[in-house]
Amino acid sequence: MKLVFAGTPEVAVPALDTLIASARHEVAAVVTRPDARAGRGRKLVPSPVAQRAEEEGIEVLKPARPRDEDFLARLREIGPDCCPVVAYGALLPRVALDVPARGWVNLHFSLLPAWRGAAPVQHALLAGDEMSGASTFLIEEGLDSGPVYGVVTEEVRSRDTSGDLLTRLAFAGAGLLAATMDGIENGTLQAVPQPQEGVSLAPKISVEDARIDWAAPGLRVDRVVRACSPAPGAWTAFRGERLKVRSLLPDSGAGSGAAALAPGELRVGKNAVHVGTGSHPVELEWVQPQGKKPMRAADWARGSRIEQGARFDAPVP
């Protein structure tokens, strides 16, 4: 089939590579978000998908909006049979959905109908899911509600961050998307409507959502830290400045002797920093002070000269 691939971030590149390598399909063009400013110089930088496509000499389309008439006209000229999508980052209007004869097929990083939305992996970790996965489905105008072609499953490991899990799903999902294209082409694959039960939503995690509530149980604190890594980054406040909490130590607080700490209260040992939660203390591993590089929590504590009984700043109600 002639394909036009739509995607933007690094997580979409494995799927693009797999389709480029396929002997059965031709990636005629790529659709991606416009160049964005990045780095200290705030220079315009093409998306990872755009960079990869340009390396392969594939035409790159960067519409400001996918309903722009110039973009739609070029899409019709290319005449794709199908448009596979991975984390494109913009809603597709009906006028665009109607262009390819076999529709737009999305690779979504959840086991639909669970975690429809922009941040499925983060919400799976926040919820403590033991199993995750990826699904391919035919895009409709609803939010990730279209009929499903196929799924792959992936066990959630106890120390997974969202970055860890998403990386594994990106590669497993790449194979699923290629197999879905094969099945659509030869007519052996039919999309099945999603069940009405088990629907859950996964909206984007904001910076404010990533603030740690030390009054929550330690298990919840651990989930927030892992779910928000690498982005947007779990954080707390100390002496009026933001401090990112990059990671906690496994089994933090167990047998540490830091048994009685109020939520947010710090206890600094020679090589360990414990923080009280709503259940048991947790041990910080890596933190990142505002404007500085990540560092070991013990090094941060020594440099900050934390006094006995110090606490992280509580959120303003």
N, C-alpha and C positions, 0 to 999 in steps of 0.2 A: 504493500500500500504506500501511497504518497502521504507523508506525515508532515504536519507543522507542529513542532513541540513548543509548549508554553511553560516557562519556569523562570525563576529568578535567583534564589540563593544557592549556596554551595551544596546543600542537601539535594538539590535537583540534578546535579551534574552526573552522579552515577547512572541515573535513568537515561539521561541524554546519551552518555557514552555507550550504554548497552544498546540503544536503538540505532545509533550510528554504526555500531559493529554488526548489526543484524543484516544477514544476506537477503532477508525477505522484504525489508522495508527501506524506503528512501526518506531521510529527513531533509525535506526541501527547504525549510526555513525554520527559524526560531522566533518566538514572541517572548519578550521579556519586559520588565519595568524599565523606565528611562534611567539613564545614568544618574547616580546619586553622589552627593558630596561626602567625602570621607577623609580621614587623616588630619594632621595638624594644619596642612595647607588648604583644607577644605576644597580640594580639587574634585572635579567631576570624574567618577570612576564607573566604568561599565560593570554590570552585574556579573557574578561568576559564570552564569549560563551564557551570557553574551560573549565573555572572553573565550570560553571553550568553543562556542560555535565559530567565532572568528578564526580561531586556530585551525579549524577544519574547513575554512572557506565556505561556511554556510551563511546564507543571507539572514540578517538579524533585523527584526522589526521591533521598534520601541515606541508604541503609541502612548501618548499621555493618558488616553482613555480608550478602552477597546471598542467604543462605539464611534470613534473618529472615522469619518467617511474615507479619508485617504487610506487608513489601515484596512478597512473593510473591503475597499476596492482592490487593494493588493492581495488580500487573502482570497478573494474570489478569482483573481487572475492566476494565482498559484494552483487553486483547485484541489485542496487536500482531500483525501478520502476520509481521514480521521485526524483529530488533534489531541494527542496525549498531553496531560497537564500534571505538573508537579510543583506545588508551592509557587504559583504564578504571582499571586498577591493582589489581584483585582477581580471584581465581579464581572462576569461575562453576560452581556445583554442578549436577549433573544435573537436580535438581528445577527449577532456573531455566532451564536449557537447553531443557527440554521445553515451556515455556510458548508461545513463538511458533511458529506452524505451519511457518514456513520458516526457523526457527533463528536463531542469532546469527552474524553475519558480521563478522569482524575485519579491519581494515586494519592490516597489519603492515609495518614499515619495513625489509624485506629482500626478497631474491629467494629465497623458500622453495624448498628446505628449508635454505638457508643461514641461519645466525644466528637460530635459534629462541631466544626468551627476552626478557628485559627491556631489554637494551641493544644492539640489533642495529646501530645506526649507529656507536656507539662501537667495537664490535668490528670492524666493517668497516674503519674507519680504522686501528685497531691492526694489523690484518692486512695493510694496504697494498692493499686491493681497489681495482681501477681502475673497477669498475662496481658500482653499488648499485641500489636500486629499492624498490618497495612491492608487496605482494601482498594480495589479498582472499581469505579462506578461511572455510569453514564451521567454526565452533568445535566441537571435540570435547573430551573430558575430558583428553586428552593435551596436552603442551606444544607449542602452535602446530603441531600435526601434522595438522590437518584438510585435506580436499581443497580445492584452489585454484580460484577462479573466474577471476581475472585478475591481470595484472602490468603495471607500468610500470617502465621503466628510467631511471636517472639516472647520468650520468658523475660520477665522483669527481674533483674538481679538486685540483690539487697543494697548494693552501693551504687547503683546506676544513677547518674545525673541525666537530665534531659538530653544533654549533648551526647552522652554515651549511647543511650537507647536510640536516639534519632539517627545516629551514624549507622548502627546495625540495621535499622529499618530502611534506611536509604538504599543500602546494597541489596537487602532481601527484596525490597519493593521494586527495585530496578528489574530484577528477573521476573517478578509478577507482572509488571507493566508490559514487558516484551512478550510474555506468554499470552497476555490479554490481547495484544495487537495481533498475534498469530491466530488466536481463536476467533477473533472478529473477522479476520480476512478469510479464513477457510470455512466459516459458518458453523464451527463446532461449539461455539460459546454463546450462551444466551444470558442476558442480564436478569437477575431475580430481584423483585421488589423487596425493599428492606422491611423487616417486621415492625409493627407499630409499637411493640413493647421494647423496653431497654434503651430508649432514646435519652441521651445526655448531651449537654452542650459544653463547649470548650472555648469560651471567649479569650481574646488576647489577655495575657498577664501584664498588668501595668506595673510601673515602678512602685506605686503605692501598695499594690497587692503583694509585692515582694518584701515589704517590711516585716520583720520578724516580731511576732507577738510572744514575748517571753512568758506570759501567763498561760500560754497554750501548753499541752503536754509535750514532753521531750520528743515523742514520736512525731508529732505534728511539726515541730521545729525542724527536725531532720528532713522531713519530706519537703518542706518549703525550701530549705537550702539546696537540696538535690534537684528539685523541680525547676528552680530558678537559675541553675548553672548550665550553660555559661551566661544566659541572658534571661531577664534583665539584671540578674544578680541579687541574691538575698542580702538584706542590709539591716543595720540597726543604727542608732545614733549614740555617740559618746562625746560628752563635753561640747555638745552643740554641733558636731560634725558627723557626717555620714561615714560609717564603717561597713564595708562589704564583708560578709561572712562567706568565704569561698568554699569551705568544707568543715565538717565535723569529723572527729575520729570515730571509727566503728565501735559500737558498744560503749559509746562515750558515757562517762559517769559511773559505769559498773565497777565496783571495787575500788573507787578512786579515793574514798575517804571524804569526798566533798558532798556529804549527805544532806546538810541543812543549809540551803541557800534560797533566799527569796527570789521570785521571778525577776530576772535581769541582773541579779547581784553577781559580782565577779569574785572569784577566789584565785589568786595567782600563786602558783608554786614555782619551784626552781625551773621545771621544764614543762609545765602544764598550766593551762588557763581553763577553769570551769565556770559555767554560767548556770544560774538557777532557772528552772522552768516551772510550769504548773505541776509537774510530776517529779522528775529526778534531774539532777544537774547533767549538763552535756559538756563535752570538752571541745573547745575550738582547736582546729588544726591550722587552716590558712585563713588569713584575713587581708583586707586591702584598705588602708586608710585613704581618705580623700586626697586625691592628687599624687598618690604614691603607688609603687608597684606592690604586688602581693608579697606577703611575708609570713613566716611562721608566727602563730599567735603568741608564743612565749617571747619572741623577739619584739613584737609590737608592745606587749605588756611591759617589758623591761624599759623600752624607750619612752613609754607613756607614764612611767612611775605611778602606777595605780595604787591608791591608798586603800587600806582595809575598809571594806563595806561599800566600795564604789559600785555604782550600777550603770547599766546602759540607760539612756534617756527613754522615758515612757512616751508613747505617742500622745499627742494632744487630743482629748476627746472631741 
